[in-house]
């Protein structure tokens, strides 16, 4: 049986869960308090991060490397386009969300509001929260601009770039940090991806001490 | 003519330069003071980061996406292995250096000592420099452990993982922050990769106000 060591609100773990779900690959989810650096977990991943996926007799870390592996070994349905130019655009946007969006938004909102409390590191730094709340506006505008020209973020088919963006936004939506009224294109895009069967497990997540808002799991939000 | 907008000591730019060099793809280098956010540059890359590569009529950003594109369009010589499992390991290590090594070491040493001064952000924070100098030891040990079992970092052939690691280490070596005596495996590995023709342009870099140490360009260091 495949096994994913994860934490529910981690966008990197959610990306892997969404890719596995879309490809109908069964996986057992195991919550891992990675910040406690248990010796068993460090043996699985010396980087001491989640996600860690056990699959095909391998123990794998780094969400982008994991997703490319799953795509190569289980290509159906495809989440990477065929041409090098289109694949470049998927990887550029995957990098955009996992690097730039993560450092400017996810780490400033989710990590301040949730991770700090869960891991006993104290209270949110209000300067970070304010900076994240400001930065997400520009990112939503950028997504809206892309979606003005394309059906999905990286082109006319749904790809790993969409699941990467949706992983970050869904984690932020869990703590009510996404203004869905800012851009109609983005809201329509999220409604489409939120209704995928792969999304169900993510919409059922519950983090003790942080109940999700009513609209979080609602497909008509 | 291909054109790369870069800064000389950026490990992400160096990775792209090394990949282009190894594949003998000619490129014109243009230094870009990205922190000044010139409108022309923001039009080329809304993420306001280097490297940006103009090639095949495309303007591309995000170093990992660029390197995978170059590999797909110019596969000779190969910098990615053939099997999905080996490719996973290359991407895991590329992520390790560009994410973990970058945040724990490169940003704490190079950015404190050089980038802050060049972009007028003041003096190094000695706590960061101390943390980076401590962290690089563990990373060199981890590399040494990998190289005990493999000829190159990700397996028995030279790959993108080696150029990614070498890009970070060469930038740190420019400011004398790598202790080559810590691990003989790592020193042997770096001597091999440093002698590639692709490395020549990087060893000739000169940053005004930061002369490199004598050993930096020496193949017998």
Contacts between the chains, C-beta under 8 A, distances in Angstrom:
chain1	res1	chain2	res2	distance
A	46	B	142	6.6
A	47	B	96	6.4
A	47	B	100	5.4
A	49	B	100	7.8
A	56	B	85	7.9
A	58	B	85	6.6
A	58	B	88	7.4
A	60	B	88	6.2
A	60	B	92	7.0
A	61	B	92	6.1
A	62	B	91	6.7
A	62	B	92	4.5
A	62	B	95	3.9
A	62	B	96	6.9
A	62	B	99	7.7
A	64	B	64	7.6
A	64	B	91	6.4
A	64	B	95	5.9
A	65	B	88	5.3
A	65	B	89	7.9
A	65	B	91	3.5
A	65	B	92	4.3
A	65	B	94	7.6
A	65	B	95	5.7
A	66	B	88	7.5
A	68	B	87	7.1
A	68	B	88	7.2
A	68	B	91	5.7
A	69	B	84	5.7
A	69	B	85	7.5
A	69	B	87	7.2
A	69	B	88	4.2
A	69	B	91	7.7
A	72	B	84	4.1
A	72	B	87	6.8
A	73	B	84	5.1
A	84	B	69	5.7
A	84	B	72	4.1
A	84	B	73	5.1
A	85	B	56	7.9
A	85	B	58	6.7
A	85	B	69	7.5
A	87	B	68	7.1
A	87	B	69	7.2
A	87	B	72	6.8
A	88	B	58	7.4
A	88	B	60	6.2
A	88	B	65	5.3
A	88	B	66	7.5
A	88	B	68	7.2
A	88	B	69	4.1
A	89	B	65	7.9
A	91	B	62	6.8
A	91	B	64	6.4
A	91	B	65	3.5
A	91	B	68	5.7
A	91	B	69	7.7
A	92	B	60	7.0
A	92	B	61	6.1
A	92	B	62	4.6
A	92	B	65	4.3
A	94	B	65	7.6
A	95	B	62	3.9
A	95	B	64	5.9
A	95	B	65	5.7
A	96	B	47	6.4
A	96	B	62	6.9
A	99	B	62	7.7
A	100	B	47	5.4
A	100	B	49	7.8
A	142	B	46	6.7
